[in-house]
Amino acid sequence: MSPLERRAAFSIAGIFSTRMLGLFMIFPVFALFAQSEFDAVTGTQIGIAIGIYGLTQALLQIPYGMLSDRFGRKPLILFGMFIFMLGSIICAMADSIEMMIIGRAIQGMGAIAAVLMASVADLVTEKYRLRAMSIVGMTIGLSFTLSLVAGPILAAWFGVRGIFWVIALLALIGMVLVLFAMPKIERQSFQREAEADPSQFKAILSHPQLLRLDLGVFALHAILTAMFVVMPLILRDSAGLDSLQHWHIYLPVMLLSFVLMVPFIIQAESRGRMKQVFVGAIAVITVVQILMIETQAGFWSLFFILLIFFTAFNLLEASLPSLVVKQSPADKKGTASGVYSTSQFIGAAIGGALGGYFYHHYGYNGVFVLTTVLGVLWLLAAATMEKPMPLSIASVPVGEVTDEEVAELQAKLMAYDGVYEAVIRSDEQRAYFKVDRKVVDEEALIDYIEQSRA
């Protein structure tokens, strides 16, 4: 990667992290805060406040990407970060649960994820794009982990309202990164690998393998959000931890879970056992939900239950985007990823609302009955998925091509060892293909395409 490309990857990862921290730092502390701060607050209201950001995020992330094609990436990112900061300030000053819900909804309206990913594609050449996307992906995962640890610590220092002021400051830092760290985008174009194309929605929404993955990320984040409606309360009531001590359990759990998932990632990716590992992790998530029903767990019981849960959760969170790429048609990766992300955010919204409702009416056990049902449904859907092949999506410019040349070039690409799908878009002067990177040398393939057209 060139210095400019490294700067692009790390600055965009930094912008992502400020937003991810802001969305998730309240998860470990919000339920306790809401019960003590707002009169007559219900479990349903707590759940809605935790998850409502997902609804507005789901509704707006694809429109943000489309608007950025017209008005530019940086202006949309700055606008989204400003909206996120505004929502955080409203949350910090909220004097009712209803105002808190409005603030969280406004936080979600700063839906810039798709714009940031398109910016990566604009700023990084095809050769290093996968590496840049990996840097951003790792940052997102680390930010989620840090948020669960930082939330209780910041609550101890500044109170939960102080967390929202910190989040507003993070949004401001993100805006500074956009203005001064993120490189200027000299040439911006529609990025089919990172952006959704509305004309492809029908094909993606009727793709049975991708629908299984969309259901999966919906269920995963619905389970996570529903759990966090009650987990702070369980840690207080069963483990005897006040809110200032919750990081004592989250920090070692998250660090150990990352270590424990590594062997499974190796088994899945390097040894062709993706489906077995994937379905096994879903089964583990489901069993954890069953264990939480009628369980009067102490500190160490909860520690090990959460360790098992987050090992499986982190494994699934890392595997799902990879599976979307493996299953997506070569020229529809951006749309498939957009629908997948929308499903994730809808899952968070519905999981929060239903988790709150079940807690309000049926207590802790009701929440875990709900999450068990979600886990079982996901497990049944995943058990029937096709075994994924170890494929990646890449693209290269091909210049002007006639209709006759399109068919000829596609045939030549399909004859190349390690290429499993090829689509030539003459309107974009670009070839999209699915390859096994263990077999294909991408630079050699680009040379092959150039020689074929000479």
C-alpha positions in Angstrom: 0.0 0.0 0.0 1.2 3.5 -0.8 1.4 6.1 2.1 -1.7 7.7 0.8 -3.6 4.4 0.8 -2.4 3.6 4.4 -3.5 7.0 5.5 -6.9 6.5 3.9 -7.3 3.0 5.5 -6.3 4.1 9.0 -8.2 7.5 9.0 -11.4 5.8 7.8 -10.9 3.1 10.5 -10.5 5.9 13.0 -13.7 7.6 11.9 -15.5 4.3 12.1 -14.2 3.6 15.6 -15.4 7.0 17.0 -18.9 6.1 15.9 -18.9 2.5 17.0 -17.7 3.5 20.5 -20.4 6.1 20.6 -23.2 3.6 19.8 -22.2 0.8 22.1 -20.6 2.3 25.2 -24.0 2.7 26.9 -24.9 -1.0 26.4 -23.3 -2.2 29.7 -24.7 0.6 31.8 -27.9 1.9 30.3 -30.5 -0.3 31.9 -29.2 0.5 35.4 -29.1 4.2 34.6 -32.6 4.3 33.1 -34.1 2.6 36.2 -32.5 5.0 38.6 -32.8 8.2 36.5 -36.3 8.1 35.0 -39.6 7.8 37.0 -41.8 4.8 36.1 -39.6 3.7 33.2 -40.7 0.3 31.7 -38.6 -2.5 30.4 -40.0 -1.9 26.9 -38.9 1.7 27.0 -35.4 0.7 28.1 -35.2 -1.8 25.2 -36.4 0.7 22.6 -33.9 3.3 23.8 -31.0 0.8 23.5 -32.0 -0.5 20.1 -33.8 2.4 18.3 -30.5 3.6 16.7 -30.7 0.4 14.5 -34.0 1.4 13.0 -32.9 4.8 11.8 -29.5 3.4 10.7 -31.3 0.7 8.7 -33.6 3.2 7.0 -30.9 5.7 6.1 -27.6 3.9 5.4 -28.4 3.1 1.7 -29.8 6.6 1.0 -26.7 8.1 2.5 -24.6 6.1 0.1 -26.7 7.2 -2.9 -26.6 10.8 -1.8 -22.8 10.7 -1.4 -22.5 9.7 -5.1 -24.2 13.0 -5.9 -22.9 15.4 -3.3 -19.5 13.9 -2.4 -18.3 11.5 0.3 -16.8 13.9 2.7 -19.8 16.3 2.9 -22.1 13.3 3.7 -19.7 11.9 6.3 -19.4 15.3 8.0 -23.2 15.7 7.9 -23.7 12.3 9.4 -21.1 12.8 12.2 -22.8 16.2 13.0 -26.2 14.4 13.3 -24.6 11.8 15.5 -23.1 14.4 17.7 -26.4 16.2 18.0 -28.2 13.0 19.0 -25.5 12.4 21.6 -26.0 15.9 23.1 -29.8 15.3 23.2 -29.2 12.0 25.1 -26.8 13.8 27.6 -29.5 16.4 28.4 -32.5 14.1 28.2 -34.8 14.5 31.3 -37.2 11.7 30.2 -37.0 8.3 28.7 -38.9 9.6 25.7 -36.3 12.3 25.0 -33.6 9.6 25.4 -35.3 7.5 22.8 -35.4 10.5 20.4 -31.7 11.2 21.0 -30.7 7.6 20.3 -32.8 7.6 17.1 -31.0 10.7 16.0 -27.7 9.1 16.8 -28.6 6.3 14.3 -29.6 8.9 11.7 -25.9 9.6 11.2 -25.8 6.5 9.0 -22.4 6.9 7.3 -21.1 3.3 7.3 -21.8 2.7 3.6 -20.3 6.1 2.7 -17.1 5.2 4.6 -16.8 1.9 2.8 -17.3 3.5 -0.5 -14.6 6.0 0.4 -12.2 3.1 1.0 -13.0 1.8 -2.5 -12.4 5.4 -3.9 -9.1 5.9 -2.2 -7.4 2.4 -2.4 -6.5 0.5 -5.5 -8.0 -2.9 -6.2 -4.7 -4.6 -5.4 -4.8 -3.4 -1.7 -8.6 -2.9 -1.2 -9.1 -6.2 0.6 -6.3 -5.3 3.0 -7.8 -1.9 3.6 -11.2 -3.3 4.3 -9.6 -5.8 6.7 -8.1 -2.9 8.7 -11.5 -1.2 8.9 -13.1 -4.5 9.9 -10.6 -5.2 12.7 -11.1 -1.7 14.0 -14.8 -2.2 14.2 -14.4 -5.4 16.2 -11.9 -3.8 18.6 -14.1 -0.8 19.0 -17.1 -3.0 20.1 -14.8 -4.8 22.6 -13.4 -1.5 23.9 -16.9 0.0 24.3 -18.1 -2.8 26.7 -15.0 -2.1 28.9 -15.0 1.7 28.5 -18.7 2.2 29.3 -18.6 1.1 32.9 -15.3 2.9 33.5 -16.5 6.2 32.0 -19.7 5.8 34.0 -17.6 5.6 37.2 -15.7 8.7 36.3 -18.4 10.9 34.7 -21.7 9.2 35.1 -23.8 7.9 32.2 -24.7 11.4 31.1 -21.0 12.1 31.0 -20.7 9.1 28.6 -22.9 10.8 26.1 -20.8 14.0 26.4 -17.8 11.8 25.7 -19.6 10.4 22.7 -20.3 13.9 21.4 -16.6 14.7 21.7 -15.8 11.5 19.8 -18.1 12.6 17.0 -16.2 15.9 16.9 -12.9 14.1 16.8 -14.3 12.0 13.9 -15.2 15.2 12.0 -11.6 16.5 12.6 -10.3 13.2 11.1 -12.5 13.7 8.0 -11.3 17.2 7.5 -7.6 16.8 8.2 -6.6 13.1 8.2 -8.8 11.5 5.5 -7.2 12.1 2.0 -9.0 14.2 -0.5 -11.0 12.0 -3.0 -9.8 13.1 -6.4 -11.9 10.7 -8.4 -15.1 9.6 -7.0 -17.3 7.1 -8.8 -20.1 4.6 -8.0 -18.4 1.7 -6.2 -20.3 -1.5 -7.0 -18.2 -3.4 -4.5 -19.1 -1.2 -1.6 -22.4 0.5 -2.5 -26.0 -0.8 -3.1 -27.6 -0.6 -6.5 -31.4 -0.5 -6.1 -31.8 -2.3 -9.5 -30.2 -5.4 -7.8 -32.4 -5.6 -4.7 -34.8 -8.1 -6.3 -32.0 -10.5 -7.2 -30.4 -10.2 -3.7 -33.6 -10.5 -1.8 -34.5 -13.7 -3.8 -31.1 -15.3 -3.2 -31.7 -18.2 -0.8 -28.1 -18.4 0.6 -27.8 -14.7 1.1 -31.2 -14.6 2.8 -29.9 -17.2 5.3 -27.0 -14.9 6.1 -29.3 -11.8 6.4 -31.5 -13.8 8.8 -28.4 -14.8 10.7 -27.0 -11.3 11.3 -30.6 -10.2 12.2 -30.8 -12.9 14.8 -27.3 -12.4 16.1 -27.8 -8.7 16.8 -31.4 -9.1 18.0 -30.0 -11.6 20.6 -27.1 -9.3 21.6 -29.3 -6.3 22.1 -32.1 -8.2 23.9 -29.4 -9.6 26.3 -28.1 -6.2 27.1 -31.5 -5.0 28.1 -31.1 -7.3 31.2 -27.4 -8.2 31.5 -26.5 -5.1 33.5 -29.3 -6.0 35.9 -28.3 -9.6 36.2 -24.7 -8.7 36.9 -26.0 -6.5 39.7 -28.5 -8.9 41.1 -26.8 -12.3 40.6 -23.1 -11.5 40.5 -23.2 -8.7 43.1 -21.5 -6.2 40.9 -22.4 -2.6 40.9 -22.3 -0.7 37.6 -18.8 0.6 38.3 -17.4 -3.0 38.5 -18.9 -4.5 35.4 -15.7 -3.9 33.5 -14.1 -6.5 35.8 -16.0 -9.2 34.0 -16.2 -7.6 30.5 -12.5 -6.9 30.1 -11.2 -10.5 30.7 -14.1 -12.0 28.9 -13.6 -10.0 25.7 -9.8 -10.5 25.7 -10.0 -14.2 26.2 -12.9 -14.6 23.7 -10.7 -13.1 20.9 -7.9 -15.6 21.8 -10.3 -18.6 22.0 -11.9 -17.9 18.6 -8.6 -17.9 16.7 -8.3 -21.7 16.4 -11.9 -21.9 15.1 -11.2 -19.2 12.5 -8.2 -21.2 11.3 -10.3 -24.3 11.1 -13.0 -22.5 9.1 -10.9 -20.5 6.6 -7.7 -22.6 6.2 -9.1 -26.1 6.4 -12.4 -25.7 4.6 -14.6 -26.3 7.6 -16.5 -23.0 7.5 -20.0 -24.5 7.6 -19.2 -26.9 10.5 -17.6 -24.1 12.6 -20.4 -21.6 11.6 -23.3 -23.9 12.5 -21.5 -25.0 15.7 -21.1 -21.4 16.9 -24.8 -20.8 16.3 -25.6 -23.9 18.4 -23.3 -22.6 21.2 -25.1 -19.2 21.1 -28.4 -21.0 21.4 -27.3 -23.3 24.3 -26.0 -20.2 26.2 -29.5 -18.7 26.0 -31.0 -21.9 27.3 -28.5 -22.0 30.2 -29.6 -18.5 31.2 -33.2 -19.5 31.7 -33.9 -20.2 35.4 -30.2 -19.8 36.2 -29.2 -18.2 39.4 -25.6 -17.6 38.4 -22.9 -16.1 40.5 -19.9 -14.2 39.3 -17.9 -17.2 38.0 -20.9 -18.9 36.4 -21.7 -15.6 34.5 -18.0 -15.2 33.6 -17.8 -18.5 31.9 -21.3 -18.2 30.3 -20.3 -14.8 28.9 -16.9 -16.1 27.8 -18.6 -18.9 25.8 -21.1 -16.5 24.4 -18.7 -13.8 23.2 -16.3 -16.4 21.8 -19.1 -17.7 19.6 -20.4 -14.1 19.0 -17.0 -12.8 17.8 -16.5 -15.8 15.6 -19.9 -15.3 13.9 -19.4 -11.6 13.7 -16.1 -12.2 11.8 -17.5 -15.0 9.6 -20.8 -13.5 8.4 -19.3 -10.7 6.2 -16.9 -13.2 4.8 -19.7 -15.6 3.9 -21.7 -12.7 2.3 -18.7 -12.2 -0.1 -18.4 -15.9 -0.8 -22.1 -16.2 -1.6 -22.7 -12.9 -3.4 -22.8 -12.7 -7.2 -19.6 -11.1 -8.5 -21.1 -7.8 -9.5 -23.6 -7.5 -6.6 -21.3 -7.5 -3.6 -22.2 -3.9 -2.6 -25.9 -4.5 -2.8 -25.6 -7.8 -0.9 -23.5 -6.1 1.8 -26.0 -3.2 2.0 -29.0 -5.6 2.6 -26.9 -7.5 5.1 -26.1 -4.4 7.1 -29.7 -3.3 7.0 -30.7 -6.7 8.4 -28.1 -6.2 11.2 -29.5 -2.9 12.2 -33.1 -4.0 12.1 -32.1 -6.9 14.3 -30.7 -4.5 16.9 -33.9 -2.4 16.8 -36.3 -5.3 17.1 -34.1 -7.2 19.6 -34.1 -4.1 21.8 -37.8 -3.5 21.6 -38.8 -7.2 22.1 -36.2 -7.8 24.7 -37.6 -4.8 26.7 -41.1 -6.0 26.2 -40.4 -9.6 27.4 -38.4 -8.3 30.3 -41.3 -6.0 31.3 -43.9 -8.7 31.2 -42.0 -11.9 31.9 -38.8 -10.9 33.7 -35.3 -12.2 32.9 -36.5 -15.6 31.9 -38.8 -14.2 29.3 -35.9 -12.4 27.6 -33.9 -15.6 27.3 -36.9 -17.6 26.0 -37.1 -15.0 23.3 -33.4 -15.3 22.4 -33.5 -19.1 22.5 -36.3 -19.1 20.0 -34.3 -16.7 17.7 -31.2 -19.0 18.1 -33.2 -22.1 17.2 -34.7 -20.5 14.1 -31.3 -19.4 13.0 -29.8 -22.8 13.6 -32.4 -24.5 11.5 -31.8 -22.0 8.6 -28.0 -22.3 8.8 -28.1 -26.1 8.9 -29.5 -26.1 5.4 -27.0 -23.7 3.9 -24.7 -24.7 1.1 -21.1 -25.4 1.9 -19.3 -22.1 1.0 -16.4 -22.2 -1.3 -13.2 -20.2 -0.4 -13.9 -17.4 -2.9 -13.2 -13.7 -3.0 -14.6 -10.9 -5.2 -12.3 -8.7 -7.2 -12.6 -6.3 -10.1 -10.3 -4.7 -12.7 -10.8 -2.0 -15.4 -11.0 -3.4 -18.9 -11.5 -0.2 -21.0 -14.1 0.1 -23.7 -15.7 -3.1 -24.8 -18.3 -4.0 -27.4 -21.1 -6.5 -26.8 -19.2 -9.1 -28.9 -16.0 -8.5 -26.8 -18.0 -8.9 -23.6 -19.0 -12.5 -24.3 -15.5 -13.3 -25.6 -13.7 -11.8 -22.5 -16.1 -13.5 -20.1 -15.4 -16.9 -21.7 -11.6 -16.3 -21.5 -11.9 -15.3 -17.8 -14.0 -18.4 -17.0 -11.4 -20.5 -18.6 -8.7 -19.1 -16.3 -7.8 -21.5 -13.5 -9.3 -20.4 -10.2 -11.9 -18.0 -11.7 -15.5 -19.2 -10.8 -17.6 -16.4 -12.0 -17.0 -13.4 -14.3 -19.2 -10.4 -15.2 -18.2 -7.7 -17.6 -20.0 -4.4 -17.2 -19.4 -2.5 -20.4 -21.2 0.6 -19.0 -18.5 0.8 -16.3 -15.7 -0.6 -18.4 -14.9 -3.0 -15.6 -14.8 -6.8 -15.0 -16.0 -8.4 -11.8 -15.0 -11.9 -10.9 -15.0 -14.4 -8.1 -11.7 -16.1 -7.5 -10.0 -18.6 -5.3 -7.0 -16.4 -4.1 -5.1 -19.6 -3.2 -5.0 -20.4 -6.9 -5.2 -17.1 -8.7 -2.3 -14.5 -8.8 -4.4 -11.4 -9.2 -1.6 -9.4 -10.9 -1.1 -12.3 -13.4 -4.9 -12.3 -14.0 -4.8 -8.6 -14.8 -1.9 -9.2 -17.2 -3.9 -12.0 -18.8 -6.9 -9.7 -19.4 -4.7 -7.0 -20.9 -3.0 -9.6 -23.2 -6.4 -11.0 -24.2 -7.5 -7.5 -25.3 -4.3 -6.6 -27.1 
